[in-house]
Amino acid sequence: MPGRRWWLLIVLIETLLFCTIGYNLNGGEPSIPWALAGLACGALTVFVFVRAQKSPKK
């Protein structure tokens, strides 16, 4: 699992990936919904990593 220092990078990479996809699908125009979806996806990924790290190990 990535540590805390990687969380912002994970969110940034996923946001940029979604922005690129939205930009290409939108005919070369910026797409706010795709950017927001990227932020949400990045935040959800980090949240899952945090929960997985805090869960008790067996």
Biopython code that builds the backbone (N, CA, C, O; Angstrom):
import numpy as np
from Bio.PDB.StructureBuilder import StructureBuilder

atoms = [
    (1, "MET", "N", (0.833, -1.185, 0.000)),
    (1, "MET", "CA", (0.000, 0.000, 0.000)),
    (1, "MET", "C", (0.874, 1.243, 0.000)),
    (1, "MET", "O", (1.864, 1.305, 0.729)),
    (2, "PRO", "N", (0.524, 2.221, -0.800)),
    (2, "PRO", "CA", (1.298, 3.457, -0.807)),
    (2, "PRO", "C", (1.119, 4.225, 0.504)),
    (2, "PRO", "O", (0.048, 4.209, 1.111)),
    (3, "GLY", "N", (2.169, 4.882, 0.914)),
    (3, "GLY", "CA", (2.130, 5.658, 2.145)),
    (3, "GLY", "C", (1.469, 7.003, 1.951)),
    (3, "GLY", "O", (1.043, 7.367, 0.855)),
    (4, "ARG", "N", (1.398, 7.720, 3.041)),
    (4, "ARG", "CA", (0.727, 9.017, 3.050)),
    (4, "ARG", "C", (1.354, 9.998, 2.072)),
    (4, "ARG", "O", (0.658, 10.844, 1.510)),
    (5, "ARG", "N", (2.668, 9.893, 1.861)),
    (5, "ARG", "CA", (3.339, 10.846, 0.971)),
    (5, "ARG", "C", (2.917, 10.690, -0.489)),
    (5, "ARG", "O", (3.166, 11.588, -1.293)),
    (6, "TRP", "N", (2.290, 9.584, -0.846)),
    (6, "TRP", "CA", (1.875, 9.338, -2.227)),
    (6, "TRP", "C", (0.428, 9.702, -2.490)),
    (6, "TRP", "O", (0.005, 9.696, -3.646)),
    (7, "TRP", "N", (-0.339, 10.015, -1.478)),
    (7, "TRP", "CA", (-1.762, 10.244, -1.649)),
    (7, "TRP", "C", (-2.064, 11.374, -2.626)),
    (7, "TRP", "O", (-2.894, 11.215, -3.522)),
    (8, "LEU", "N", (-1.406, 12.498, -2.463)),
    (8, "LEU", "CA", (-1.658, 13.638, -3.349)),
    (8, "LEU", "C", (-1.273, 13.307, -4.791)),
    (8, "LEU", "O", (-1.957, 13.716, -5.730)),
    (9, "LEU", "N", (-0.195, 12.577, -4.960)),
    (9, "LEU", "CA", (0.228, 12.184, -6.307)),
    (9, "LEU", "C", (-0.790, 11.256, -6.958)),
    (9, "LEU", "O", (-1.058, 11.370, -8.154)),
    (10, "ILE", "N", (-1.354, 10.347, -6.188)),
    (10, "ILE", "CA", (-2.384, 9.446, -6.720)),
    (10, "ILE", "C", (-3.591, 10.250, -7.188)),
    (10, "ILE", "O", (-4.104, 10.018, -8.283)),
    (11, "VAL", "N", (-4.046, 11.190, -6.370)),
    (11, "VAL", "CA", (-5.197, 12.022, -6.748)),
    (11, "VAL", "C", (-4.873, 12.849, -7.989)),
    (11, "VAL", "O", (-5.706, 12.972, -8.886)),
    (12, "LEU", "N", (-3.679, 13.412, -8.046)),
    (12, "LEU", "CA", (-3.287, 14.232, -9.193)),
    (12, "LEU", "C", (-3.243, 13.412, -10.479)),
    (12, "LEU", "O", (-3.745, 13.853, -11.513)),
    (13, "ILE", "N", (-2.651, 12.234, -10.421)),
    (13, "ILE", "CA", (-2.546, 11.394, -11.622)),
    (13, "ILE", "C", (-3.925, 10.981, -12.114)),
    (13, "ILE", "O", (-4.198, 11.048, -13.313)),
    (14, "GLU", "N", (-4.797, 10.555, -11.204)),
    (14, "GLU", "CA", (-6.140, 10.151, -11.636)),
    (14, "GLU", "C", (-6.929, 11.335, -12.175)),
    (14, "GLU", "O", (-7.674, 11.186, -13.144)),
    (15, "THR", "N", (-6.782, 12.505, -11.569)),
    (15, "THR", "CA", (-7.480, 13.695, -12.077)),
    (15, "THR", "C", (-6.984, 14.064, -13.474)),
    (15, "THR", "O", (-7.784, 14.361, -14.361)),
    (16, "LEU", "N", (-5.663, 14.045, -13.669)),
    (16, "LEU", "CA", (-5.123, 14.359, -14.992)),
    (16, "LEU", "C", (-5.543, 13.336, -16.040)),
    (16, "LEU", "O", (-5.800, 13.690, -17.191)),
    (17, "LEU", "N", (-5.611, 12.080, -15.645)),
    (17, "LEU", "CA", (-6.058, 11.042, -16.572)),
    (17, "LEU", "C", (-7.500, 11.291, -17.003)),
    (17, "LEU", "O", (-7.818, 11.231, -18.190)),
    (18, "PHE", "N", (-8.361, 11.566, -16.044)),
    (18, "PHE", "CA", (-9.762, 11.845, -16.376)),
    (18, "PHE", "C", (-9.892, 13.132, -17.192)),
    (18, "PHE", "O", (-10.709, 13.196, -18.110)),
    (19, "CYS", "N", (-9.100, 14.154, -16.870)),
    (19, "CYS", "CA", (-9.139, 15.405, -17.636)),
    (19, "CYS", "C", (-8.735, 15.171, -19.088)),
    (19, "CYS", "O", (-9.343, 15.725, -20.004)),
    (20, "THR", "N", (-7.714, 14.353, -19.292)),
    (20, "THR", "CA", (-7.264, 14.042, -20.651)),
    (20, "THR", "C", (-8.341, 13.299, -21.432)),
    (20, "THR", "O", (-8.603, 13.611, -22.594)),
    (21, "ILE", "N", (-8.960, 12.320, -20.790)),
    (21, "ILE", "CA", (-10.035, 11.574, -21.456)),
    (21, "ILE", "C", (-11.189, 12.510, -21.801)),
    (21, "ILE", "O", (-11.690, 12.493, -22.926)),
    (22, "GLY", "N", (-11.611, 13.330, -20.835)),
    (22, "GLY", "CA", (-12.707, 14.269, -21.080)),
    (22, "GLY", "C", (-12.377, 15.292, -22.148)),
    (22, "GLY", "O", (-13.241, 15.665, -22.941)),
    (23, "TYR", "N", (-11.134, 15.749, -22.176)),
    (23, "TYR", "CA", (-10.698, 16.720, -23.181)),
    (23, "TYR", "C", (-10.797, 16.116, -24.580)),
    (23, "TYR", "O", (-11.270, 16.766, -25.513)),
    (24, "ASN", "N", (-10.348, 14.875, -24.717)),
    (24, "ASN", "CA", (-10.400, 14.225, -26.032)),
    (24, "ASN", "C", (-11.828, 13.896, -26.451)),
    (24, "ASN", "O", (-12.166, 14.028, -27.628)),
    (25, "LEU", "N", (-12.660, 13.476, -25.526)),
    (25, "LEU", "CA", (-14.050, 13.158, -25.856)),
    (25, "LEU", "C", (-14.890, 14.410, -26.116)),
    (25, "LEU", "O", (-15.917, 14.341, -26.791)),
    (26, "ASN", "N", (-14.460, 15.533, -25.588)),
    (26, "ASN", "CA", (-15.213, 16.776, -25.719)),
    (26, "ASN", "C", (-14.746, 17.608, -26.916)),
    (26, "ASN", "O", (-15.088, 18.786, -27.019)),
    (27, "GLY", "N", (-13.986, 17.020, -27.801)),
    (27, "GLY", "CA", (-13.576, 17.729, -29.016)),
    (27, "GLY", "C", (-12.524, 18.791, -28.783)),
    (27, "GLY", "O", (-12.515, 19.808, -29.476)),
    (28, "GLY", "N", (-11.640, 18.583, -27.829)),
    (28, "GLY", "CA", (-10.565, 19.534, -27.582)),
    (28, "GLY", "C", (-10.929, 20.686, -26.667)),
    (28, "GLY", "O", (-10.181, 21.659, -26.567)),
    (29, "GLU", "N", (-12.058, 20.590, -26.006)),
    (29, "GLU", "CA", (-12.489, 21.608, -25.049)),
    (29, "GLU", "C", (-12.385, 21.031, -23.635)),
    (29, "GLU", "O", (-12.634, 19.841, -23.443)),
    (30, "PRO", "N", (-12.023, 21.844, -22.649)),
    (30, "PRO", "CA", (-11.979, 21.340, -21.271)),
    (30, "PRO", "C", (-13.349, 20.851, -20.803)),
    (30, "PRO", "O", (-14.380, 21.420, -21.161)),
    (31, "SER", "N", (-13.342, 19.813, -20.016)),
    (31, "SER", "CA", (-14.587, 19.240, -19.529)),
    (31, "SER", "C", (-14.576, 19.223, -18.001)),
    (31, "SER", "O", (-13.856, 18.437, -17.385)),
    (32, "ILE", "N", (-15.376, 20.092, -17.401)),
    (32, "ILE", "CA", (-15.456, 20.184, -15.944)),
    (32, "ILE", "C", (-16.020, 18.900, -15.319)),
    (32, "ILE", "O", (-15.484, 18.447, -14.307)),
    (33, "PRO", "N", (-17.077, 18.295, -15.877)),
    (33, "PRO", "CA", (-17.581, 17.055, -15.268)),
    (33, "PRO", "C", (-16.533, 15.940, -15.223)),
    (33, "PRO", "O", (-16.471, 15.191, -14.248)),
    (34, "TRP", "N", (-15.724, 15.827, -16.250)),
    (34, "TRP", "CA", (-14.678, 14.795, -16.247)),
    (34, "TRP", "C", (-13.603, 15.125, -15.213)),
    (34, "TRP", "O", (-13.067, 14.222, -14.571)),
    (35, "ALA", "N", (-13.290, 16.387, -15.049)),
    (35, "ALA", "CA", (-12.305, 16.781, -14.044)),
    (35, "ALA", "C", (-12.824, 16.483, -12.634)),
    (35, "ALA", "O", (-12.078, 15.991, -11.787)),
    (36, "LEU", "N", (-14.090, 16.776, -12.388)),
    (36, "LEU", "CA", (-14.677, 16.481, -11.085)),
    (36, "LEU", "C", (-14.756, 14.973, -10.840)),
    (36, "LEU", "O", (-14.557, 14.508, -9.718)),
    (37, "ALA", "N", (-15.044, 14.224, -11.890)),
    (37, "ALA", "CA", (-15.062, 12.763, -11.757)),
    (37, "ALA", "C", (-13.669, 12.239, -11.419)),
    (37, "ALA", "O", (-13.533, 11.301, -10.635)),
    (38, "GLY", "N", (-12.645, 12.835, -12.001)),
    (38, "GLY", "CA", (-11.275, 12.436, -11.690)),
    (38, "GLY", "C", (-10.911, 12.729, -10.249)),
    (38, "GLY", "O", (-10.261, 11.918, -9.590)),
    (39, "LEU", "N", (-11.330, 13.891, -9.755)),
    (39, "LEU", "CA", (-11.086, 14.224, -8.346)),
    (39, "LEU", "C", (-11.799, 13.245, -7.421)),
    (39, "LEU", "O", (-11.237, 12.788, -6.426)),
    (40, "ALA", "N", (-13.036, 12.933, -7.763)),
    (40, "ALA", "CA", (-13.802, 12.001, -6.936)),
    (40, "ALA", "C", (-13.172, 10.610, -6.958)),
    (40, "ALA", "O", (-13.078, 9.954, -5.921)),
    (41, "CYS", "N", (-12.749, 10.168, -8.114)),
    (41, "CYS", "CA", (-12.120, 8.854, -8.234)),
    (41, "CYS", "C", (-10.805, 8.812, -7.459)),
    (41, "CYS", "O", (-10.523, 7.830, -6.773)),
    (42, "GLY", "N", (-10.011, 9.854, -7.560)),
    (42, "GLY", "CA", (-8.758, 9.921, -6.820)),
    (42, "GLY", "C", (-8.986, 9.922, -5.323)),
    (42, "GLY", "O", (-8.286, 9.234, -4.580)),
    (43, "ALA", "N", (-9.966, 10.694, -4.880)),
    (43, "ALA", "CA", (-10.272, 10.740, -3.452)),
    (43, "ALA", "C", (-10.778, 9.388, -2.957)),
    (43, "ALA", "O", (-10.429, 8.959, -1.858)),
    (44, "LEU", "N", (-11.591, 8.722, -3.756)),
    (44, "LEU", "CA", (-12.099, 7.409, -3.383)),
    (44, "LEU", "C", (-10.969, 6.384, -3.306)),
    (44, "LEU", "O", (-10.951, 5.549, -2.402)),
    (45, "THR", "N", (-10.038, 6.442, -4.234)),
    (45, "THR", "CA", (-8.895, 5.529, -4.219)),
    (45, "THR", "C", (-8.071, 5.718, -2.953)),
    (45, "THR", "O", (-7.703, 4.742, -2.298)),
    (46, "VAL", "N", (-7.782, 6.961, -2.608)),
    (46, "VAL", "CA", (-7.010, 7.238, -1.399)),
    (46, "VAL", "C", (-7.785, 6.789, -0.160)),
    (46, "VAL", "O", (-7.198, 6.238, 0.771)),
    (47, "PHE", "N", (-9.093, 7.019, -0.144)),
    (47, "PHE", "CA", (-9.914, 6.588, 0.983)),
    (47, "PHE", "C", (-9.849, 5.071, 1.165)),
    (47, "PHE", "O", (-9.750, 4.583, 2.291)),
    (48, "VAL", "N", (-9.904, 4.337, 0.072)),
    (48, "VAL", "CA", (-9.817, 2.875, 0.143)),
    (48, "VAL", "C", (-8.444, 2.453, 0.664)),
    (48, "VAL", "O", (-8.352, 1.532, 1.476)),
    (49, "PHE", "N", (-7.383, 3.107, 0.213)),
    (49, "PHE", "CA", (-6.043, 2.788, 0.715)),
    (49, "PHE", "C", (-5.948, 3.043, 2.223)),
    (49, "PHE", "O", (-5.377, 2.237, 2.958)),
    (50, "VAL", "N", (-6.504, 4.156, 2.673)),
    (50, "VAL", "CA", (-6.456, 4.491, 4.090)),
    (50, "VAL", "C", (-7.211, 3.441, 4.900)),
    (50, "VAL", "O", (-6.724, 2.975, 5.931)),
    (51, "ARG", "N", (-8.386, 3.078, 4.436)),
    (51, "ARG", "CA", (-9.185, 2.066, 5.164)),
    (51, "ARG", "C", (-8.471, 0.722, 5.179)),
    (51, "ARG", "O", (-8.500, 0.015, 6.186)),
    (52, "ALA", "N", (-7.838, 0.369, 4.079)),
    (52, "ALA", "CA", (-7.130, -0.912, 4.013)),
    (52, "ALA", "C", (-5.932, -0.929, 4.952)),
    (52, "ALA", "O", (-5.618, -1.969, 5.529)),
    (53, "GLN", "N", (-5.261, 0.203, 5.113)),
    (53, "GLN", "CA", (-4.107, 0.269, 6.005)),
    (53, "GLN", "C", (-4.526, 0.242, 7.461)),
    (53, "GLN", "O", (-3.778, -0.252, 8.305)),
    (54, "LYS", "N", (-5.700, 0.760, 7.777)),
    (54, "LYS", "CA", (-6.167, 0.800, 9.165)),
    (54, "LYS", "C", (-6.861, -0.487, 9.591)),
    (54, "LYS", "O", (-7.038, -0.717, 10.787)),
    (55, "SER", "N", (-7.255, -1.326, 8.647)),
    (55, "SER", "CA", (-7.959, -2.549, 9.003)),
    (55, "SER", "C", (-7.019, -3.500, 9.734)),
    (55, "SER", "O", (-5.830, -3.558, 9.424)),
    (56, "PRO", "N", (-7.543, -4.238, 10.696)),
    (56, "PRO", "CA", (-6.674, -5.147, 11.459)),
    (56, "PRO", "C", (-6.159, -6.290, 10.584)),
    (56, "PRO", "O", (-6.892, -6.884, 9.793)),
    (57, "LYS", "N", (-4.889, -6.566, 10.760)),
    (57, "LYS", "CA", (-4.256, -7.649, 10.000)),
    (57, "LYS", "C", (-4.452, -8.958, 10.753)),
    (57, "LYS", "O", (-4.396, -8.986, 11.982)),
    (58, "LYS", "N", (-4.679, -10.030, 10.026)),
    (58, "LYS", "CA", (-4.842, -11.336, 10.665)),
    (58, "LYS", "C", (-3.631, -12.201, 10.409)),
    (58, "LYS", "O", (-3.580, -13.343, 10.867)),
]
sb = StructureBuilder()
sb.init_structure("model")
sb.init_model(0)
sb.init_chain("A")
sb.init_seg("    ")
for serial, (resi, resn, name, xyz) in enumerate(atoms, 1):
    if name == "N":
        sb.init_residue(resn, " ", resi, " ")
    sb.init_atom(name, np.array(xyz, "f"), 0.0, 1.0, " ", f" {name:<3s}", serial, name[0])
structure = sb.get_structure()
